[in-house]
Amino acid sequence: MAPQRNVSAWRPRVPGVVEVFHAHFTEYAYPMHVHEAWTLLIVDDGAVRYDLDRHEHGTPHDTVSLLPPHVPHNGSPVGPRGFRKRVLYLDTTHLGDELIGAAVDGPDLRDPVLRRRVGQVHTALTLPGDELEAESRLTLIGERLRAHLRPRLAVGAPRRDPALARRVRELLDERLPRGVTLDEASSLVQAHPAHLVRAFSGAYGIAPHQYLMSRRVDRARRLLLAGRRPAEVAAETGFYDQAHLTRHFRRLMGVTPGRYGRGISRGRLGTSSEAG
């Protein structure tokens, strides 16, 4: 079988993320090299063997690997099928240089919750318009990584803060079409991003990005019932484009925006696979 090297890379509009890198390699081995950024790696198929600080490590599919900046490492497939991996390269926004030593000592983390959250961030980063979701999830990932690297400083149950949650909800309501980044929200309500996300989720049972999207969908429903076209509705309610509206609308309502507007106006609404 000929070697495969299928890769895609991009820089998203999410603070703290230097690069996103997805790759499928079969017979390619990385030589020793270094990065200026933190490397947060998950393997979806196969496994990677690598050396870090003269010690051998591995990345089975249920592991999250965190490789620190400025420390040489290599990488090669464990078996003939190679490996498929997804990587986030992060600057020091979420992880500081003081954690490098702990990451060198224990780069491979067996943590199913962390593994699932990293996968969710990658999904959000591939979908235009879902930057707030990626920011929120990445903030909680950074908090969990720091807990692994500094276990004695790990926090316990999140402290409830209903006043902060209410301020965040009011901010999201005010910025409904325009939206707001996590950094902007944190600055406006004067709270750490992780505390903001946890306070809001604890108070309302839904993450800030989920609340924002559900409110946008709710407003889109009213406009669709007034006879507006899905493309116009998407622009007016803050979605990136019509496809972005369709994805979230279908997730919440079970049908596309176009089907919803036509079906409800006639008093009948059925499922359909047609695009909105």
RAMOFEN-V595536 format. One line per field, one symbol per residue. ss: DSSP state (h for helix, s for strand, l for the rest). phi: phi as a letter, one per 40 degrees, with the letter a starting at -180 (. if undefined). psi: psi as a letter, one per 40 degrees, with the letter a starting at -180 (. if undefined). A space follows every 10 residues. Layout:
ss->???
phi->???
psi->???
This chain:
ss->llllssssss llllllssss ssssslllss sssllllsss sssssslsss ssllssssll lllsssslll llssssslll llssssssss llllllhhhh hhhhhllssl lhhhhhhhhh hhhhhlllll hhhhhhhhhh hhhhhhhhhl hhhlllllll lhhhhhhhhh hhhhllllll lhhhhhhhhl llhhhhhhhh hhhhlllhhh hhhhhhhhhh hhhhhllllh hhhhhhhlll lhhhhhhhhh hhhlllhhhh hhhhhlllll llllll
phi->.cdbbcbaaa bccbdgccab bbabbbbbbc ccabbcbcbb bbbcagabba bbfgbcbabc ccbbbbbccg bcabaaccbc cgabbbbbbb ccdbbccccc dccccacbbc adcccccccc ccccccbdgb cccccccccc cdcccccccb dcbccccccc acccdccccc ccccbdccga ccccccccbf acdccdcccc cccbgacdcc cccccccccc dcccccgccd cccdccbgcc acccdccccc ccbgacdccc ccccccgabb cabccc
psi->hiihghiiii hifhhehdih hhihidfhhh ihiiieiihh hihdhaihhi hhfehhiigi eeihhhhiie hiiahiidid eaihihhhhi aeddhideed dddddgdhhg gddddddddd ddddeehhef dddddddddd dddddddddg deehibiihi gddddddddd ddddfdddii idddddddef iidddddddd dddefiiddd dddddddddd ddddeeeiid ddddddeeid addddddddd ddeeiidddd dddddeehhi iieii.
